[in-house]
């Protein structure tokens, strides 16, 4: 990954100061996600190393890639005239609660769901943001890598659940899944106030995409037992039938396909 660099040789001509400010907010949110992913992956690696050194090494490498994204975003934010800024109240609340999680399965499930909405947002932005070479390169890197991180985190989750066992853990995780899904879908409203002038994604489109992706994520993972809420799906105009007919997103085959970083899917979600 370190062989790749951003092409920042020419300045971006923004349509308006509002668009530039929204772009800074958009990529600041991406920076905070990568920063959190790096810290949690390395902390998990330390714990997992006691019972599975190879899985721990995978977690460490995953965290290293998040750290590389953070480095790229730091450079990119300076290039577009911004800097690293404090988190807003919505984002800050998410990450404060995330930082307080102690169980490994809770941490990995939360990170998996964050990765899912991250890859969803980046893929949509590739379609809707004004096409600029530098923006597309940054978004493509984030889209392709976060898409790979989704099945990777499902593997982490399965291995940790296998190690920890316990039926009560599964019940708690299902409650967290439903709570987080609702919160993340609702968070799309807050993000529109800050980033819509850049990515041009309507609230209805983003909320529906979040609900759809978080719902179909586990459509082929019956062993995990995460079933989306009919009420939440209905609130964004979806039914469970809308989540059917998709390929398995979390299998080993899906992970291997996503590992080919040149195969970035930009089409409609």
N, C-alpha and C positions, 0 to 999 in steps of 0.2 A: 504493500500500500504506500510505502514511503517513496516509491519511484514516481508517484503521481503528484502533480502540482497544479495549482490554479493558474489560469491565464488571466492575469489582472493588468495587462499591458496598456489597455485603453480605458478611459473613464466612462462611466455610465451617464447617459443623458436622461434624466428623470423627466417625466411629464409634468410633475408638480412637486413642491416640497412635501405635500401630504403623502404622495406615493413613496418618496424616499423614507420618510419617517415610519411609514407602515412596513417597509422592507426591513428597516432596522429592528422594529418590534418583532417581526416574523423570525428573523435569524437570531435574535436574542433568545426567543423561546426555544429555538432549536439548540442553541448553546447550552441552556440550562438543562435540557433533556439529556444531552451528551455528558455533561458534567455529572449529573446524578447517576447515569448508567455506568460511568467509569468507576465512581466510588463504590457503588453497590456491588459491581462485578468483582472488584478486587477484594472487597471485604468477604464476599461469599467464597471466593477462591481460597482464602485463608482457612475458612471453616471446613470446606469440602475436602481440602487436602488431607485431613485427618483420616478420611475413609475412602477417598477415591482420588489419588494424585493426578490421574489422567484427565478426569473431569475438571479438576481444579485448574489444570493447565489450560484447558479449553476456555474456562471462565476468565482466566487472566488475559488470554489472547483476545477474547471478546471485549474485555474492558480496555485493552490497549487500542483496539479499533475505535471505540468510543472516544478515547483520549486523542486519537488522531483527528477525528471529526472536530473535537473541541479546538485543536490547534488550527485547523482549516477555517473554522468559523471565527476565531479570534482575528485571523488575518483578513477574512472576508468582511467582517464588520468594520474594521478600520478602512478598508478599501471603499466601502459604500458610504463612508462619512459618519459612522457610528462608533459605539464602544460597548463594553459589557455593562449592562445596567441592572439595577435591582429588579427582582421579580415583582410583578403586579400582585394584587391580593388573591386572585383566583389561582394563578400558577404557584404563588408562594405557599398557599394553603395545601395544595396537592403535595408539594415536595417536602413540606414540614411533616405532614402525616406519613409520607413514604419513608422519611428518614427515621421515624420512630418505630417502624416495623422491626420485629426481632426474629420471627419465624422465617426460616429459609423459604418455605413454600409460599408464604405471603409475599415476600420480597420478589420472588421470581414471577409469580402471577401478576403482580402489579407492574413489574417491568415489561412483561410480555404485552400487557394491555397498552402501556405507554408506547411501546415500539409499534404496535398495530395502528394506533391513531397517528403516530408520527409518519409512518410510511404512507398511510392513507392521505394525510395532508400534503405531503411532498408530491405524491403522484398527481393529486388534483391540481396543485399549483403549477406543475409542469404543463398542464393543459390550459390553465386559465390566466396565469401571470403573463404580462407582456413579454414576448419572446426576445430575450437578450442573451447573447452567447455566454457571458459570465454567470448570469443568474441560472441559466439552464445547466451549466456545468456543475455548479454547487448543488442544485436540486437533484441532479442525476446521481451524484455521488451519494447523497443522503438517501434517496429513494432505493437505489440498488442495494445498499448495505443494510438499511433497516428492514428491507424485505427479506433478506437472508437471516436477520436476527430473530424474526418471528418464529420460524420452525426451530431455530436453534434454542430459543427460550422454552419452547414446548418440550424439547428433549431435556433441558435442565430440570423443568418442572416434574416430568415423569421420573427422572432418576432420583430426585430429592424425595418425592412421594414414596417411591419404592424403598428408599432408605429409611424414611421416618415412619411410614405406615400409619395406621390409626384411622378409624372411621370418623371420629370427631373432627379431625383435621379437614377431611373432605367437606363436611357440613359447613365449617367455618369458611372454607375457601369459596364455596358456592355463594354464601352470603356476601363475601367480599366482591366476588365477580358481579353480582347484581348491583351492589352499591356503586362500584366503580364504573360499570357500564352507564348507569343513569347519570352519574356525576360527569363523566367524560362527554357524553352526548350533550348535556346541559352546558358544559364549558365552551362548546362551539359558539355560543352567543357572546361570551366575553371576548373570545378571540376575534370576532368580527369587528368589534369596536376598534381594535388595535391594528389588525392586519388586512382588512378587506380592501383598502385602497391600493394594496400591493398585489395580493393574490386573486382578488375579484371573485372569490368563492362565496356564493350566497349562503346565509345561515341554514336555510332549508336543505340545501345540497350537502353541506358539511355534516349537519346533524344526522341526516339520513345515511350518509356514507359511514359515519362512525358506528351507528347502530347496526348497519348491514355487515360491516367488516368484523366487529366484535361478536356478532351473532354467528356468522358463517365460519368464524375461526375454528370453532370446535364441532362443526357439523359432522366431521369424520373422526371425532375423538370421543367416542362413547365411554371409554374407560375413565375419562376425567369428569364426566357428568355435568358439564356446564351447558344449561339450556336457557336461551334468551327469554326474557319476559315478553309474553304476548302483548301486555299493556304498553310496554315501552315501544315495541315494534309498531303497534297501531298508532302511537303518538306521532311517529314520523312517516306514516303511510306505508308500512311494511307488514307482511304476514310471514309466518314461518315457511310458507311455500316459496317466498322470495329468496330464502337462504339455501334452497335445495338446488341440485344440479351443478354445483361448482366442484372443481377438482379439489382433492385433498390438499389443504394449505400447510399442514403441519407434519406430514410424513417425512421419512428419511429421503424419499425420492424428491419431495418438494424442496427440502434443504439442499440436496445436491444440485437441483436445477437452479435454485437461487444463488448458489455459490458461484455460478458463472456470472460474474458481475456485468458482463456485456449485454445480458438478456434482461434489460429493464423494460417492464410493461408500462406503457403510458396511456393505453386505451382506457375507455370508460370502465369504471369500477363496477 
